[in-house]
Amino acid sequence: MHFTQPSSARQLNRLRTLNLIATCEDLSRADVSRLLGLNKVSTGEIVDLLITEGMVSETGTRTTAAGRRPVALELQKDHNMVMAIDVGTRNTAIALVNLAGEMLRFERFPTEKKPTPEHLAALIIQGTNKFLSRMKDPKAVSGMAVSINGTVEPATGTILQVPQWGWESVPLAYALSKHVPFPVIVENNVKSMVLGERWFADLEADTTCFYVNWGEHIGAAFLSKGTLLLQDCQFGHMPIGQSGQCHCGAFGCLETLAAGWALVEGYDGVTSVKQLCTMAESDSAVAGDLLQAAEAMAQALIFASAILRPQKVIIGGGISALPERYFTALKETFQRKAPPIVSSTTTIERTQLGDRAGILGTAAIGLDEFVFKRSLLEQLKHHQA
């Protein structure tokens, strides 16, 4: 993330206090003071400021072992919101998300096969204005986050490249910000999905993780100690097969065996892997193709894991919802073929966020950038360590 450094220790401690109250229930002012190592006067002033801002409220009293009943603090989750836009290859999702990551409103529309930037931006603006028109207080929206399967320059919100659509140097954040009443940030979709795992699943900050977005295309990112060391990597173009031309022009890429576009390519009238999974129940040839895809993914994960040595591989995206038979085959192939030093230290699992991984990851990008700045706090913590 690209943040502006807080100009004072007070701003930093405000963020620390806000994040603590957001992630821990039933805290008192004394708890905040103790957990953050702040004196009680400073803690009281910061909490009072957050209450004045409407971000936090005092919810009454709670019972303690000593019999004292300090006032509990609670995040006002609907005080601020973010607009999340997850631009997928097949569908684009729009959601209004509160501070707790709850989707208050959600809509989805089909993404054209090769949309122009102008038309897609117009649809996003139209959907956003529709949401805003139904809100009591549109000013509660702090900003918009957009995620997309492409190479992005986050500092400017410029999409440098979306190869499958022929996009190059598209200033999407600038274009959208001229038509919506709040700031806009644009990020790579795999990076947003990794952040979603951190915010809304149980991915710990110190876990090394290789995240795969397995869908119409295949992307990946590598997270180590809370820092993305590898993002927008071309994992889907790792050479796995011996033949089959990829959209990139090369032969034998992982995508030619396992990406959604490749799996449906040989079946007339089939438009999704979900349809193939249904067909596979009675068609052994289709089942064989899905097993081959799972095994190809396992082989690619062996190569990646041997180099990066992640503790955990998390697979998200539409194809991560493959029936258990195929996901089990993937894990068994990994265990059988990977070197013992790799297979014994790396686990493979599906995302806990299911089909919400994309939109929740996008929401996490927005909440991080416009409200909590949690990634910045982690960067400062690591810098000071």
N, C-alpha and C positions, 0 to 999 in steps of 0.2 A: 504494500500500500504506500501511497505517497502523501504524507501528512505534513502539515505545518507544525513545527515544534512548539509546544506550549511556551508562552513567553515568561511564565513565572512558575515557581513551585506551587503557588496557590491553585493555578489552573490544573497543574498535574495532579495535585491532591484531590481536586474536585472530581477529576476523571477516575481516580483510584476509588474514591468513595462511592461514586455512582455505579461503577462496575461491581464493587463488593455488594452493594445493596441489591443490584440486579441479579446476582448469581447466588446469593445466600439468603435464606428466609429467616424471618423472626429475629433480626438483629436490632440491638439498641444502640444508642449513641456511644455508650461505654464499650460495647463490642467493637464498633467501628474504630474507636480510638485505640483499643488494644491490638486489634488485628493489623491495622495499618501503621502502628507505631507513632501515632500523632498525639499531641497533647489535647486535653479535653476542650480547651478553649477554641483551638483551631478546628477541631472536629465539629463542635457546636456551630461555629460560624459557617462552615461548609454545608452542613446539613440544613441549616436555616436558609442558605442560599438556594439549595436544591428544592426545598419546600416552596420558597417564593417563586422559583421558576416553574413549579408545577410538576417537576420530575419525580418527586418523592413525597410521600405523606406519612403522617404518624397515625397508626391504626388502632391505638388503644394501649392496653397494658398486657403484660404476659407474666406468668408465675415462674419464679425461680426457686432453687433449692433453699436459698436464704430467706425466702418469703417476700423479698422486695419485688415490686412490680414496675419495672422500667417500661417506657413506651417503646413499642416495636415500630420499625421503619419498613416501608413498602414502596416498591417501584410503581409509579403511576403508568402502567403499561400502554394506555391509550392516549397519553398526553402528546406523544410524538409518533410519527409513522414514517415509513419509507415506501416508495413505489418500486417494485421489483419487476424487471422485464427480462425473461429468459428466452432468448432467440434461439430456437432449435431448428434443426434441418427440416423437420416435418411440421412442427407446431411452434407457435410463439405464445408464451404464457405471460399474463399480467396479473400482479397481485398487490394488494394494499396490505402491508404487514406492520403490526404494532411492535413495541419495544421488547415484547416477550417472544417475538417470532411467530405470533399467531396470524394466520391469514384472515383478514376481515372481509375481503372481497377477492374473488378469483375469476378470471376468464381466460379462455384460450381460443386462438384462431389459427387456421392452417397457414403455414409458411409456404409461399410459392416455391416452385422447384428452383428457380434462379431469380430471386427478387432483386429489383433495383434498390439502391440505398434510399432513393427518394420515396418510393412507394412504401417500403417497410417503415421508414421514419414517419410517414403520414399515418399509417395504421397504428403505430405506437402512440402518436400524439392524439389521435382520435379516441383510442381506448383509455388513455390517461385522462383526457378531458371528460369522458363519460363517467369515470370513477369520481373525479373531483366534483362534478355537478351533483352527485348524490351524497356528498359529505356535508355535515353541519358546519364544519370548520376546515376548509381546504388548506388553511395556513398551518395546520398541524403536520402536514407532510414536510419533512426536513430535506428530502432530496430523492433523486431517482438513481437506481443502479441498473445497468444493462449488462447482461453477459451474453457472449457470442462465441461460436466455434471459429476462432480466427486469431491472428497475431495482433495484439493490441498494445498501444502506447498509453498506459494508464494516466500519466501526467497530463496528457492533453485530451484523452478520450478519443484518440484517433485510431481507427481500425486500419492497420498497415496492410493486412492481406486476409482475404477469405478466398482461398484458391478455388474451391468448388463453385463459387458464385462469380468469380472474376473481379472481386472487389480489391481495390488498392487505394491506400491513402484517403480513407473516408472519414471526415471529421464529424463523426456521429454525435458525440457529446455536445459539440458546438451547435450543430444543426437542431438538436432536440431542445437545448437550453433556450433557444430563441422563441420557443413556443410553449414552454411550461414555466410556472412561477417558482422554480426551485433549481438548485444545481444538479448536474448530471455527471455520473461517473460511468465509464465503460471498462469492463474487464473480460479477460479470457474465461470461458465457461468452466474449464477444468480447475483453474485457480479458485473460482468462486465455489465450486463443489467441495474442494478441500476445506475451505473456510467454513462451509456449512457443516462438515463433519466435526470441526472443532467447536462450533457454537451449539449445534443442536443434537449431536450424537455424543458418544463417549470417547472420542479421540483425544488422548491426553497430549499436553503441550510437548512433553519430552519424548513422545513416540516417533520413531522414524517410519514414515509411511510412503508407499508408492500407490498413488491413486490412479485408477484407470476409468475413463469415461467410455464405456462400450455401448455404442449405439449405431446410428447410420454411418458415422465415422468413428475412429478410435483415437483418443487423445490421452495424455497422462501428465502427471506432475509428481514431484518428489518433495516431501516435507521432512525436514530434520530439525528437531528441537525448536519447533514453532516457526521455522524459517523455510520458505520455499526456495530450494536451491535449484530446482529444475522445474520449469513451467512451460507449457505450450511446446513440449518436446514432441518429436515426430515418431512416437512409439508405434503408431499404426503403420508406419512405413519401414519397420524393421524387416529385413528379408528372412522369411520363414519358408515360403514355398519355392517350388522350382519353376512354376509357370504361372500364367494368369496375369494380364496387364492391369495395373492399378490406374486410377484416375490421375495419379501424379506422373504417369508415363513409364515408370519402372515396372519390372516383372517380379512376382513372388512376394510382394509386400504382405504383411499380416492382414491388412484390410481386404486383400483379394480372397482370403479364406474365412475371415471372421466378421467383417463389417456388415452392417445391415444392408447396405446397397448391394454388396456382392452376394449375400445369401439369397436375396429375393430375385436377383437378376435372371436366374435360369428357370423361373417359374412364371408362366403366363398368367396374368390376372392376380398375382399375389403382390401385395403392396407393403406387407409388414412381416417382421419375424414372428409376431404373435400369431399370425395366420399359419406360418410354417410350423409352429409348435403344435397347433391343433391338427394339421395335416399329418405330422409325424406320429401321432397316436395310432394311425392305421397305414402309414406308408413308410416302409423301412428305408427307402432311398432318401427321403427327407430327413428321417432320424439320423441316417448316416452323415448327411451334410452338417447337421447340428453338432453331432459328436466330433466331426472333423474340426469344426470351428472352435469347440471347447478345447480340443487338444492343441490346436494351433495357438490359442491364447495362452495355454499353459506353457508351451515351449517358449513363447516370447517372454513370459513372466520369469521363466528360469534364467534367461539371459540377463534380463533387467535386474533380477534379484542377486545374481552372482556378482554383478558390478556394484550395485548400490547397497546391498545388504540391508534391506528394510526389515523392521520387526513385523510389519503388517502390510499386506496388500489389500486395499479396499477397492471393490469393483462396483461402480455405479453406472448410470445410463440405462437406456431402455432394455438392452439385451442382458443386463445383469439380472433381470427377472426371468431368465430361462428356467424351465422346470428343473426340479432338484436332480433328476437323472443326469442332466448335462453339466450342472454345476459340480456335482459329485465327481463326474468324469474329469473335469478340469482339475480339481484338487488332487485326485488320485494320480493323474498324469504328472502333475508337479512333484508330488511326493516320490513317485517312482523314478523319475528321470533327473531330478535336480541332485547336485552333489549333496551328500549328507550334511555338510557344514552349512548349506543353504536351507535345505528342507527342514532341518531341525530348529532353525531360528526364525523362520518366516511363516506366518500364518496368512491364509487367504479367506476373505469373507466378503459378503455382499454389503453394500451400504445399508445402514439402519433406516435411512430416510426414504427408501423406496423410490417411487416415481416423483416424489417431492424434492429429490436431491438437487435438481437444477434450480428450481424457484427458491428454495430455502437457502441455497448457497448464494444466489443473487441477493436475497434479502440480507444475508450476513454481510456481504460486501457493503451494502448501503448503510446498515446499522453501524458497522465498523467505521466507515468514512464520515458519516454525518452526525453520529450521536456518541458512541462509546469510545472510539479510537483504541480499541483493545489491542490491536496489532502494534500500535505505536508504544503502548505501555510495555508490551512484551519485548519489543526491540530495545527500549531503554533499560529494561531489567537485565537483558543479556549483556548489554554494553557495560553496565555497572558491575556485573558479576566478575 
